[in-house]
C-alpha cells in the first residue's frame, strides 16, 4: 500500500474516533452551567480591568495634556525627592 493511502486511512480513523469521543465521552455543560461560567468570566474580566485601570491611573500617565510625565503617587514621591 502506498504511503499516501496509509495517511488517508489513518486520518479517517482519527476523524471517526474524534467524532465518537466528542459525541459519546465528552460531558457538555448545560445551558445554566454555561451561563454561570460566562458570568464568572465577565465579572473577573471587569475586576481585572478595574485593577489595571487603577494601577495605570496611580502609577502612570493619566493626564496627557499636562507637561509633567508622572502623576499620582509616583509624581508625589518624585517631587519629595527633588
HTML snippet that shows the backbone in 3Dmol.js (N, CA, C, O; Angstrom):
<script src="https://3Dmol.org/build/3Dmol-min.js"></script>
<div id="view" style="width:600px;height:400px;position:relative"></div>
<script>
const pdb = `
ATOM      1  N   UNK A   1       0.840  -1.171   0.000  1.00  0.00           N
ATOM      2  CA  UNK A   1       0.000   0.000   0.000  1.00  0.00           C
ATOM      3  C   UNK A   1       0.890   1.242   0.000  1.00  0.00           C
ATOM      4  O   UNK A   1       1.874   1.284   0.739  1.00  0.00           O
ATOM      5  N   UNK A   2       0.568   2.257  -0.814  1.00  0.00           N
ATOM      6  CA  UNK A   2       1.380   3.471  -0.846  1.00  0.00           C
ATOM      7  C   UNK A   2       1.246   4.250   0.471  1.00  0.00           C
ATOM      8  O   UNK A   2       0.267   4.127   1.206  1.00  0.00           O
ATOM      9  N   UNK A   3       2.262   5.041   0.720  1.00  0.00           N
ATOM     10  CA  UNK A   3       2.307   5.795   1.967  1.00  0.00           C
ATOM     11  C   UNK A   3       1.138   6.780   2.068  1.00  0.00           C
ATOM     12  O   UNK A   3       0.610   6.988   3.160  1.00  0.00           O
ATOM     13  N   UNK A   4       0.727   7.387   0.960  1.00  0.00           N
ATOM     14  CA  UNK A   4      -0.368   8.349   0.971  1.00  0.00           C
ATOM     15  C   UNK A   4      -1.677   7.667   1.357  1.00  0.00           C
ATOM     16  O   UNK A   4      -2.486   8.255   2.075  1.00  0.00           O
ATOM     17  N   UNK A   5      -1.903   6.428   0.891  1.00  0.00           N
ATOM     18  CA  UNK A   5      -3.124   5.703   1.237  1.00  0.00           C
ATOM     19  C   UNK A   5      -3.157   5.404   2.731  1.00  0.00           C
ATOM     20  O   UNK A   5      -4.220   5.452   3.349  1.00  0.00           O
ATOM     21  N   UNK A   6      -2.008   5.099   3.312  1.00  0.00           N
ATOM     22  CA  UNK A   6      -1.947   4.835   4.746  1.00  0.00           C
ATOM     23  C   UNK A   6      -2.267   6.110   5.518  1.00  0.00           C
ATOM     24  O   UNK A   6      -2.978   6.060   6.522  1.00  0.00           O
ATOM     25  N   UNK A   7      -1.758   7.243   5.068  1.00  0.00           N
ATOM     26  CA  UNK A   7      -2.031   8.509   5.739  1.00  0.00           C
ATOM     27  C   UNK A   7      -3.504   8.877   5.667  1.00  0.00           C
ATOM     28  O   UNK A   7      -4.060   9.369   6.649  1.00  0.00           O
ATOM     29  N   UNK A   8      -4.152   8.651   4.523  1.00  0.00           N
ATOM     30  CA  UNK A   8      -5.580   8.953   4.371  1.00  0.00           C
ATOM     31  C   UNK A   8      -6.393   8.039   5.273  1.00  0.00           C
ATOM     32  O   UNK A   8      -7.338   8.488   5.921  1.00  0.00           O
ATOM     33  N   UNK A   9      -6.036   6.766   5.321  1.00  0.00           N
ATOM     34  CA  UNK A   9      -6.763   5.822   6.170  1.00  0.00           C
ATOM     35  C   UNK A   9      -6.599   6.187   7.644  1.00  0.00           C
ATOM     36  O   UNK A   9      -7.563   6.132   8.407  1.00  0.00           O
ATOM     37  N   UNK A  10      -5.394   6.557   8.044  1.00  0.00           N
ATOM     38  CA  UNK A  10      -5.197   6.923   9.447  1.00  0.00           C
ATOM     39  C   UNK A  10      -5.905   8.241   9.776  1.00  0.00           C
ATOM     40  O   UNK A  10      -6.369   8.428  10.901  1.00  0.00           O
ATOM     41  N   UNK A  11      -5.991   9.150   8.808  1.00  0.00           N
ATOM     42  CA  UNK A  11      -6.709  10.397   9.031  1.00  0.00           C
ATOM     43  C   UNK A  11      -8.208  10.140   9.185  1.00  0.00           C
ATOM     44  O   UNK A  11      -8.856  10.747  10.038  1.00  0.00           O
ATOM     45  N   UNK A  12      -8.756   9.250   8.371  1.00  0.00           N
ATOM     46  CA  UNK A  12     -10.168   8.896   8.501  1.00  0.00           C
ATOM     47  C   UNK A  12     -10.438   8.244   9.846  1.00  0.00           C
ATOM     48  O   UNK A  12     -11.461   8.518  10.474  1.00  0.00           O
ATOM     49  N   UNK A  13      -9.533   7.385  10.295  1.00  0.00           N
ATOM     50  CA  UNK A  13      -9.671   6.756  11.610  1.00  0.00           C
ATOM     51  C   UNK A  13      -9.628   7.813  12.708  1.00  0.00           C
ATOM     52  O   UNK A  13     -10.412   7.773  13.656  1.00  0.00           O
ATOM     53  N   UNK A  14      -8.712   8.746  12.568  1.00  0.00           N
ATOM     54  CA  UNK A  14      -8.592   9.835  13.543  1.00  0.00           C
ATOM     55  C   UNK A  14      -9.894  10.635  13.616  1.00  0.00           C
ATOM     56  O   UNK A  14     -10.380  10.934  14.707  1.00  0.00           O
ATOM     57  N   UNK A  15     -10.461  10.981  12.453  1.00  0.00           N
ATOM     58  CA  UNK A  15     -11.698  11.753  12.428  1.00  0.00           C
ATOM     59  C   UNK A  15     -12.857  10.988  13.067  1.00  0.00           C
ATOM     60  O   UNK A  15     -13.620  11.559  13.847  1.00  0.00           O
ATOM     61  N   UNK A  16     -12.993   9.706  12.743  1.00  0.00           N
ATOM     62  CA  UNK A  16     -14.101   8.941  13.299  1.00  0.00           C
ATOM     63  C   UNK A  16     -13.949   8.750  14.808  1.00  0.00           C
ATOM     64  O   UNK A  16     -14.938   8.805  15.540  1.00  0.00           O
ATOM     65  N   UNK A  17     -12.719   8.526  15.280  1.00  0.00           N
ATOM     66  CA  UNK A  17     -12.506   8.382  16.720  1.00  0.00           C
ATOM     67  C   UNK A  17     -12.724   9.703  17.453  1.00  0.00           C
ATOM     68  O   UNK A  17     -13.243   9.717  18.569  1.00  0.00           O
ATOM     69  N   UNK A  18     -12.329  10.810  16.830  1.00  0.00           N
ATOM     70  CA  UNK A  18     -12.547  12.123  17.437  1.00  0.00           C
ATOM     71  C   UNK A  18     -14.035  12.428  17.537  1.00  0.00           C
ATOM     72  O   UNK A  18     -14.507  12.910  18.567  1.00  0.00           O
ATOM     73  N   UNK A  19     -14.766  12.150  16.477  1.00  0.00           N
ATOM     74  CA  UNK A  19     -16.216  12.367  16.489  1.00  0.00           C
ATOM     75  C   UNK A  19     -16.872  11.514  17.558  1.00  0.00           C
ATOM     76  O   UNK A  19     -17.720  12.002  18.305  1.00  0.00           O
ATOM     77  N   UNK A  20     -16.492  10.239  17.641  1.00  0.00           N
ATOM     78  CA  UNK A  20     -17.052   9.335  18.636  1.00  0.00           C
ATOM     79  C   UNK A  20     -16.785   9.849  20.047  1.00  0.00           C
ATOM     80  O   UNK A  20     -17.666   9.795  20.906  1.00  0.00           O
ATOM     81  N   UNK A  21     -15.579  10.345  20.287  1.00  0.00           N
ATOM     82  CA  UNK A  21     -15.243  10.852  21.615  1.00  0.00           C
ATOM     83  C   UNK A  21     -16.038  12.111  21.942  1.00  0.00           C
ATOM     84  O   UNK A  21     -16.525  12.260  23.062  1.00  0.00           O
ATOM     85  N   UNK A  22     -16.174  13.025  20.969  1.00  0.00           N
ATOM     86  CA  UNK A  22     -16.928  14.255  21.218  1.00  0.00           C
ATOM     87  C   UNK A  22     -18.399  13.983  21.476  1.00  0.00           C
ATOM     88  O   UNK A  22     -19.021  14.664  22.291  1.00  0.00           O
ATOM     89  N   UNK A  23     -18.963  12.998  20.795  1.00  0.00           N
ATOM     90  CA  UNK A  23     -20.391  12.723  20.931  1.00  0.00           C
ATOM     91  C   UNK A  23     -20.688  11.884  22.179  1.00  0.00           C
ATOM     92  O   UNK A  23     -21.665  12.145  22.881  1.00  0.00           O
ATOM     93  N   UNK A  24     -19.858  10.887  22.455  1.00  0.00           N
ATOM     94  CA  UNK A  24     -20.198   9.919  23.497  1.00  0.00           C
ATOM     95  C   UNK A  24     -19.428  10.065  24.810  1.00  0.00           C
ATOM     96  O   UNK A  24     -19.917   9.609  25.844  1.00  0.00           O
ATOM     97  N   UNK A  25     -18.253  10.676  24.810  1.00  0.00           N
ATOM     98  CA  UNK A  25     -17.432  10.683  26.018  1.00  0.00           C
ATOM     99  C   UNK A  25     -17.290  12.054  26.674  1.00  0.00           C
ATOM    100  O   UNK A  25     -16.972  12.133  27.860  1.00  0.00           O
ATOM    101  N   UNK A  26     -17.514  13.119  25.937  1.00  0.00           N
ATOM    102  CA  UNK A  26     -17.364  14.459  26.490  1.00  0.00           C
ATOM    103  C   UNK A  26     -18.639  14.840  27.221  1.00  0.00           C
ATOM    104  O   UNK A  26     -19.742  14.657  26.706  1.00  0.00           O
ATOM    105  N   UNK A  27     -18.476  15.377  28.440  1.00  0.00           N
ATOM    106  CA  UNK A  27     -19.660  15.851  29.160  1.00  0.00           C
ATOM    107  C   UNK A  27     -19.809  17.348  28.896  1.00  0.00           C
ATOM    108  O   UNK A  27     -19.027  18.159  29.392  1.00  0.00           O
ATOM    109  N   UNK A  28     -20.804  17.691  28.124  1.00  0.00           N
ATOM    110  CA  UNK A  28     -21.040  19.080  27.758  1.00  0.00           C
ATOM    111  C   UNK A  28     -21.812  19.775  28.858  1.00  0.00           C
ATOM    112  O   UNK A  28     -22.666  19.151  29.489  1.00  0.00           O
ATOM    113  N   UNK A  29     -21.541  21.059  29.114  1.00  0.00           N
ATOM    114  CA  UNK A  29     -22.264  21.771  30.174  1.00  0.00           C
ATOM    115  C   UNK A  29     -23.699  22.059  29.756  1.00  0.00           C
ATOM    116  O   UNK A  29     -24.016  22.177  28.573  1.00  0.00           O
ATOM    117  N   UNK A  30     -24.550  22.168  30.766  1.00  0.00           N
ATOM    118  CA  UNK A  30     -25.930  22.572  30.491  1.00  0.00           C
ATOM    119  C   UNK A  30     -25.950  24.074  30.217  1.00  0.00           C
ATOM    120  O   UNK A  30     -24.955  24.773  30.408  1.00  0.00           O
ATOM    121  N   UNK A  31     -27.110  24.550  29.765  1.00  0.00           N
ATOM    122  CA  UNK A  31     -27.229  25.973  29.448  1.00  0.00           C
ATOM    123  C   UNK A  31     -27.036  26.815  30.709  1.00  0.00           C
ATOM    124  O   UNK A  31     -26.404  27.870  30.648  1.00  0.00           O
ATOM    125  N   UNK A  32     -27.564  26.373  31.841  1.00  0.00           N
ATOM    126  CA  UNK A  32     -27.401  27.103  33.104  1.00  0.00           C
ATOM    127  C   UNK A  32     -25.942  27.146  33.530  1.00  0.00           C
ATOM    128  O   UNK A  32     -25.460  28.190  33.969  1.00  0.00           O
ATOM    129  N   UNK A  33     -25.228  26.023  33.408  1.00  0.00           N
ATOM    130  CA  UNK A  33     -23.818  25.984  33.757  1.00  0.00           C
ATOM    131  C   UNK A  33     -23.005  26.913  32.853  1.00  0.00           C
ATOM    132  O   UNK A  33     -22.088  27.596  33.308  1.00  0.00           O
ATOM    133  N   UNK A  34     -23.354  26.925  31.582  1.00  0.00           N
ATOM    134  CA  UNK A  34     -22.658  27.795  30.625  1.00  0.00           C
ATOM    135  C   UNK A  34     -22.885  29.266  30.955  1.00  0.00           C
ATOM    136  O   UNK A  34     -21.954  30.069  30.897  1.00  0.00           O
ATOM    137  N   UNK A  35     -24.117  29.618  31.301  1.00  0.00           N
ATOM    138  CA  UNK A  35     -24.417  30.992  31.685  1.00  0.00           C
ATOM    139  C   UNK A  35     -23.668  31.385  32.952  1.00  0.00           C
ATOM    140  O   UNK A  35     -23.124  32.486  33.038  1.00  0.00           O
ATOM    141  N   UNK A  36     -23.638  30.490  33.932  1.00  0.00           N
ATOM    142  CA  UNK A  36     -22.925  30.776  35.172  1.00  0.00           C
ATOM    143  C   UNK A  36     -21.445  30.988  34.938  1.00  0.00           C
ATOM    144  O   UNK A  36     -20.850  31.904  35.505  1.00  0.00           O
ATOM    145  N   UNK A  37     -20.843  30.148  34.107  1.00  0.00           N
ATOM    146  CA  UNK A  37     -19.422  30.296  33.794  1.00  0.00           C
ATOM    147  C   UNK A  37     -19.155  31.604  33.040  1.00  0.00           C
ATOM    148  O   UNK A  37     -18.151  32.272  33.288  1.00  0.00           O
ATOM    149  N   UNK A  38     -20.040  31.959  32.136  1.00  0.00           N
ATOM    150  CA  UNK A  38     -19.873  33.201  31.379  1.00  0.00           C
ATOM    151  C   UNK A  38     -19.949  34.411  32.297  1.00  0.00           C
ATOM    152  O   UNK A  38     -19.201  35.372  32.117  1.00  0.00           O
ATOM    153  N   UNK A  39     -20.840  34.374  33.276  1.00  0.00           N
ATOM    154  CA  UNK A  39     -20.955  35.488  34.224  1.00  0.00           C
ATOM    155  C   UNK A  39     -19.699  35.592  35.083  1.00  0.00           C
ATOM    156  O   UNK A  39     -19.216  36.693  35.351  1.00  0.00           O
ATOM    157  N   UNK A  40     -19.167  34.441  35.517  1.00  0.00           N
ATOM    158  CA  UNK A  40     -17.936  34.453  36.306  1.00  0.00           C
ATOM    159  C   UNK A  40     -16.787  35.048  35.497  1.00  0.00           C
ATOM    160  O   UNK A  40     -16.008  35.842  36.024  1.00  0.00           O
ATOM    161  N   UNK A  41     -16.674  34.676  34.237  1.00  0.00           N
ATOM    162  CA  UNK A  41     -15.614  35.211  33.375  1.00  0.00           C
ATOM    163  C   UNK A  41     -15.800  36.713  33.177  1.00  0.00           C
ATOM    164  O   UNK A  41     -14.827  37.465  33.229  1.00  0.00           O
ATOM    165  N   UNK A  42     -17.025  37.157  32.953  1.00  0.00           N
ATOM    166  CA  UNK A  42     -17.299  38.580  32.745  1.00  0.00           C
ATOM    167  C   UNK A  42     -16.950  39.394  33.984  1.00  0.00           C
ATOM    168  O   UNK A  42     -16.289  40.427  33.879  1.00  0.00           O
ATOM    169  N   UNK A  43     -17.388  38.938  35.161  1.00  0.00           N
ATOM    170  CA  UNK A  43     -17.098  39.664  36.403  1.00  0.00           C
ATOM    171  C   UNK A  43     -15.599  39.691  36.671  1.00  0.00           C
ATOM    172  O   UNK A  43     -15.062  40.723  37.072  1.00  0.00           O
ATOM    173  N   UNK A  44     -14.917  38.565  36.453  1.00  0.00           N
ATOM    174  CA  UNK A  44     -13.472  38.519  36.665  1.00  0.00           C
ATOM    175  C   UNK A  44     -12.752  39.474  35.710  1.00  0.00           C
ATOM    176  O   UNK A  44     -11.832  40.182  36.121  1.00  0.00           O
ATOM    177  N   UNK A  45     -13.158  39.499  34.461  1.00  0.00           N
ATOM    178  CA  UNK A  45     -12.538  40.410  33.490  1.00  0.00           C
ATOM    179  C   UNK A  45     -12.768  41.865  33.885  1.00  0.00           C
ATOM    180  O   UNK A  45     -11.867  42.691  33.742  1.00  0.00           O
ATOM    181  N   UNK A  46     -13.942  42.184  34.372  1.00  0.00           N
ATOM    182  CA  UNK A  46     -14.220  43.556  34.803  1.00  0.00           C
ATOM    183  C   UNK A  46     -13.370  43.941  36.008  1.00  0.00           C
ATOM    184  O   UNK A  46     -12.846  45.053  36.069  1.00  0.00           O
ATOM    185  N   UNK A  47     -13.231  43.028  36.966  1.00  0.00           N
ATOM    186  CA  UNK A  47     -12.418  43.312  38.150  1.00  0.00           C
ATOM    187  C   UNK A  47     -10.960  43.507  37.768  1.00  0.00           C
ATOM    188  O   UNK A  47     -10.317  44.443  38.241  1.00  0.00           O
ATOM    189  N   UNK A  48     -10.436  42.641  36.925  1.00  0.00           N
ATOM    190  CA  UNK A  48      -9.036  42.763  36.496  1.00  0.00           C
ATOM    191  C   UNK A  48      -8.822  44.059  35.723  1.00  0.00           C
ATOM    192  O   UNK A  48      -7.812  44.736  35.920  1.00  0.00           O
ATOM    193  N   UNK A  49      -9.762  44.413  34.844  1.00  0.00           N
ATOM    194  CA  UNK A  49      -9.608  45.660  34.085  1.00  0.00           C
ATOM    195  C   UNK A  49      -9.685  46.870  35.008  1.00  0.00           C
ATOM    196  O   UNK A  49      -8.992  47.862  34.781  1.00  0.00           O
ATOM    197  N   UNK A  50     -10.513  46.804  36.044  1.00  0.00           N
ATOM    198  CA  UNK A  50     -10.582  47.896  37.006  1.00  0.00           C
ATOM    199  C   UNK A  50      -9.271  48.027  37.779  1.00  0.00           C
ATOM    200  O   UNK A  50      -8.795  49.140  38.002  1.00  0.00           O
ATOM    201  N   UNK A  51      -8.684  46.904  38.189  1.00  0.00           N
ATOM    202  CA  UNK A  51      -7.400  46.927  38.893  1.00  0.00           C
ATOM    203  C   UNK A  51      -6.312  47.513  37.996  1.00  0.00           C
ATOM    204  O   UNK A  51      -5.514  48.336  38.444  1.00  0.00           O
ATOM    205  N   UNK A  52      -6.277  47.091  36.731  1.00  0.00           N
ATOM    206  CA  UNK A  52      -5.272  47.616  35.804  1.00  0.00           C
ATOM    207  C   UNK A  52      -5.486  49.117  35.589  1.00  0.00           C
ATOM    208  O   UNK A  52      -4.517  49.873  35.532  1.00  0.00           O
ATOM    209  N   UNK A  53      -6.730  49.550  35.470  1.00  0.00           N
ATOM    210  CA  UNK A  53      -7.016  50.976  35.306  1.00  0.00           C
ATOM    211  C   UNK A  53      -6.535  51.783  36.508  1.00  0.00           C
ATOM    212  O   UNK A  53      -5.919  52.837  36.349  1.00  0.00           O
ATOM    213  N   UNK A  54      -6.822  51.279  37.721  1.00  0.00           N
ATOM    214  CA  UNK A  54      -6.405  51.992  38.928  1.00  0.00           C
ATOM    215  C   UNK A  54      -4.886  52.048  39.014  1.00  0.00           C
ATOM    216  O   UNK A  54      -4.322  53.088  39.353  1.00  0.00           O
ATOM    217  N   UNK A  55      -4.213  50.927  38.705  1.00  0.00           N
ATOM    218  CA  UNK A  55      -2.749  50.917  38.730  1.00  0.00           C
ATOM    219  C   UNK A  55      -2.195  51.897  37.703  1.00  0.00           C
ATOM    220  O   UNK A  55      -1.239  52.618  37.987  1.00  0.00           O
ATOM    221  N   UNK A  56      -2.787  51.929  36.517  1.00  0.00           N
ATOM    222  CA  UNK A  56      -2.333  52.848  35.479  1.00  0.00           C
ATOM    223  C   UNK A  56      -2.565  54.292  35.903  1.00  0.00           C
ATOM    224  O   UNK A  56      -1.731  55.161  35.647  1.00  0.00           O
ATOM    225  N   UNK A  57      -3.680  54.545  36.540  1.00  0.00           N
ATOM    226  CA  UNK A  57      -4.008  55.901  36.978  1.00  0.00           C
ATOM    227  C   UNK A  57      -3.069  56.356  38.088  1.00  0.00           C
ATOM    228  O   UNK A  57      -2.623  57.503  38.102  1.00  0.00           O
ATOM    229  N   UNK A  58      -2.773  55.453  39.019  1.00  0.00           N
ATOM    230  CA  UNK A  58      -1.926  55.813  40.155  1.00  0.00           C
ATOM    231  C   UNK A  58      -0.465  55.916  39.745  1.00  0.00           C
ATOM    232  O   UNK A  58       0.218  56.863  40.136  1.00  0.00           O
ATOM    233  N   UNK A  59       0.024  54.964  38.970  1.00  0.00           N
ATOM    234  CA  UNK A  59       1.449  54.904  38.668  1.00  0.00           C
ATOM    235  C   UNK A  59       1.838  55.473  37.306  1.00  0.00           C
ATOM    236  O   UNK A  59       3.021  55.703  37.053  1.00  0.00           O
ATOM    237  N   UNK A  60       0.892  55.698  36.451  1.00  0.00           N
ATOM    238  CA  UNK A  60       1.238  56.090  35.086  1.00  0.00           C
ATOM    239  C   UNK A  60       0.742  57.453  34.714  1.00  0.00           C
ATOM    240  O   UNK A  60       0.429  58.285  35.565  1.00  0.00           O
ATOM    241  N   UNK A  61       0.676  57.662  33.430  1.00  0.00           N
ATOM    242  CA  UNK A  61       0.223  58.928  32.883  1.00  0.00           C
ATOM    243  C   UNK A  61      -1.295  58.867  32.774  1.00  0.00           C
ATOM    244  O   UNK A  61      -1.836  58.043  32.038  1.00  0.00           O
ATOM    245  N   UNK A  62      -1.975  59.736  33.502  1.00  0.00           N
ATOM    246  CA  UNK A  62      -3.432  59.754  33.387  1.00  0.00           C
ATOM    247  C   UNK A  62      -3.950  61.089  32.876  1.00  0.00           C
ATOM    248  O   UNK A  62      -5.154  61.266  32.691  1.00  0.00           O
ATOM    249  N   UNK A  63      -3.050  62.015  32.650  1.00  0.00           N
ATOM    250  CA  UNK A  63      -3.459  63.292  32.084  1.00  0.00           C
ATOM    251  C   UNK A  63      -2.443  63.677  31.019  1.00  0.00           C
ATOM    252  O   UNK A  63      -1.405  64.256  31.338  1.00  0.00           O
ATOM    253  N   UNK A  64      -2.722  63.369  29.781  1.00  0.00           N
ATOM    254  CA  UNK A  64      -1.758  63.573  28.701  1.00  0.00           C
ATOM    255  C   UNK A  64      -1.583  65.052  28.342  1.00  0.00           C
ATOM    256  O   UNK A  64      -0.610  65.398  27.673  1.00  0.00           O
ATOM    257  N   UNK A  65      -2.503  65.940  28.770  1.00  0.00           N
ATOM    258  CA  UNK A  65      -2.400  67.342  28.401  1.00  0.00           C
ATOM    259  C   UNK A  65      -1.427  68.095  29.302  1.00  0.00           C
ATOM    260  O   UNK A  65      -0.967  69.176  28.936  1.00  0.00           O
ATOM    261  N   UNK A  66      -1.109  67.556  30.453  1.00  0.00           N
ATOM    262  CA  UNK A  66      -0.203  68.220  31.374  1.00  0.00           C
ATOM    263  C   UNK A  66       1.238  67.965  30.945  1.00  0.00           C
ATOM    264  O   UNK A  66       1.533  66.947  30.319  1.00  0.00           O
ATOM    265  N   UNK A  67       2.123  68.882  31.278  1.00  0.00           N
ATOM    266  CA  UNK A  67       3.518  68.736  30.862  1.00  0.00           C
ATOM    267  C   UNK A  67       4.288  67.766  31.747  1.00  0.00           C
ATOM    268  O   UNK A  67       5.306  67.223  31.318  1.00  0.00           O
ATOM    269  N   UNK A  68       3.834  67.540  32.952  1.00  0.00           N
ATOM    270  CA  UNK A  68       4.513  66.618  33.859  1.00  0.00           C
ATOM    271  C   UNK A  68       4.208  65.181  33.443  1.00  0.00           C
ATOM    272  O   UNK A  68       3.054  64.833  33.189  1.00  0.00           O
ATOM    273  N   UNK A  69       5.250  64.346  33.375  1.00  0.00           N
ATOM    274  CA  UNK A  69       5.065  62.975  32.887  1.00  0.00           C
ATOM    275  C   UNK A  69       4.425  62.071  33.933  1.00  0.00           C
ATOM    276  O   UNK A  69       3.485  61.341  33.617  1.00  0.00           O
ATOM    277  N   UNK A  70       4.914  62.104  35.176  1.00  0.00           N
ATOM    278  CA  UNK A  70       4.381  61.210  36.213  1.00  0.00           C
ATOM    279  C   UNK A  70       3.329  61.920  37.034  1.00  0.00           C
ATOM    280  O   UNK A  70       3.470  63.095  37.373  1.00  0.00           O
ATOM    281  N   UNK A  71       2.280  61.194  37.347  1.00  0.00           N
ATOM    282  CA  UNK A  71       1.192  61.710  38.174  1.00  0.00           C
ATOM    283  C   UNK A  71       0.960  60.748  39.328  1.00  0.00           C
ATOM    284  O   UNK A  71       1.635  59.726  39.450  1.00  0.00           O
ATOM    285  N   UNK A  72       0.020  61.081  40.150  1.00  0.00           N
ATOM    286  CA  UNK A  72      -0.372  60.177  41.214  1.00  0.00           C
ATOM    287  C   UNK A  72       0.699  60.035  42.286  1.00  0.00           C
ATOM    288  O   UNK A  72       1.416  60.991  42.583  1.00  0.00           O
ATOM    289  N   UNK A  73       0.806  58.862  42.859  1.00  0.00           N
ATOM    290  CA  UNK A  73       1.732  58.605  43.955  1.00  0.00           C
ATOM    291  C   UNK A  73       3.176  58.783  43.521  1.00  0.00           C
ATOM    292  O   UNK A  73       3.972  59.383  44.244  1.00  0.00           O
ATOM    293  N   UNK A  74       3.524  58.267  42.346  1.00  0.00           N
ATOM    294  CA  UNK A  74       4.905  58.408  41.881  1.00  0.00           C
ATOM    295  C   UNK A  74       5.277  59.875  41.677  1.00  0.00           C
ATOM    296  O   UNK A  74       6.397  60.270  42.001  1.00  0.00           O
ATOM    297  N   UNK A  75       4.386  60.667  41.161  1.00  0.00           N
ATOM    298  CA  UNK A  75       4.662  62.092  41.000  1.00  0.00           C
ATOM    299  C   UNK A  75       4.909  62.759  42.337  1.00  0.00           C
ATOM    300  O   UNK A  75       5.804  63.594  42.464  1.00  0.00           O
ATOM    301  N   UNK A  76       4.118  62.396  43.336  1.00  0.00           N
ATOM    302  CA  UNK A  76       4.315  62.947  44.682  1.00  0.00           C
ATOM    303  C   UNK A  76       5.669  62.528  45.246  1.00  0.00           C
ATOM    304  O   UNK A  76       6.371  63.348  45.838  1.00  0.00           O
ATOM    305  N   UNK A  77       6.040  61.270  45.069  1.00  0.00           N
ATOM    306  CA  UNK A  77       7.325  60.777  45.563  1.00  0.00           C
ATOM    307  C   UNK A  77       8.472  61.483  44.844  1.00  0.00           C
ATOM    308  O   UNK A  77       9.445  61.880  45.485  1.00  0.00           O
ATOM    309  N   UNK A  78       8.374  61.644  43.532  1.00  0.00           N
ATOM    310  CA  UNK A  78       9.430  62.319  42.772  1.00  0.00           C
ATOM    311  C   UNK A  78       9.569  63.779  43.194  1.00  0.00           C
ATOM    312  O   UNK A  78      10.678  64.311  43.227  1.00  0.00           O
ATOM    313  N   UNK A  79       8.446  64.433  43.518  1.00  0.00           N
ATOM    314  CA  UNK A  79       8.517  65.833  43.984  1.00  0.00           C
ATOM    315  C   UNK A  79       9.212  65.901  45.349  1.00  0.00           C
ATOM    316  O   UNK A  79       9.964  66.837  45.620  1.00  0.00           O
ATOM    317  N   UNK A  80       8.959  64.918  46.195  1.00  0.00           N
ATOM    318  CA  UNK A  80       9.611  64.882  47.501  1.00  0.00           C
ATOM    319  C   UNK A  80      11.111  64.670  47.369  1.00  0.00           C
ATOM    320  O   UNK A  80      11.889  65.234  48.138  1.00  0.00           O
ATOM    321  N   UNK A  81      11.518  63.865  46.406  1.00  0.00           N
ATOM    322  CA  UNK A  81      12.927  63.530  46.227  1.00  0.00           C
ATOM    323  C   UNK A  81      13.707  64.671  45.572  1.00  0.00           C
ATOM    324  O   UNK A  81      14.919  64.766  45.764  1.00  0.00           O
ATOM    325  N   UNK A  82      13.059  65.515  44.824  1.00  0.00           N
ATOM    326  CA  UNK A  82      13.790  66.573  44.122  1.00  0.00           C
ATOM    327  C   UNK A  82      13.839  67.859  44.890  1.00  0.00           C
ATOM    328  O   UNK A  82      14.421  68.837  44.420  1.00  0.00           O
TER     329      UNK A  82
END
`;
const viewer = $3Dmol.createViewer("view");
viewer.addModel(pdb, "pdb");
viewer.setStyle({}, {cartoon: {color: "spectrum"}});
viewer.zoomTo();
viewer.render();
</script>
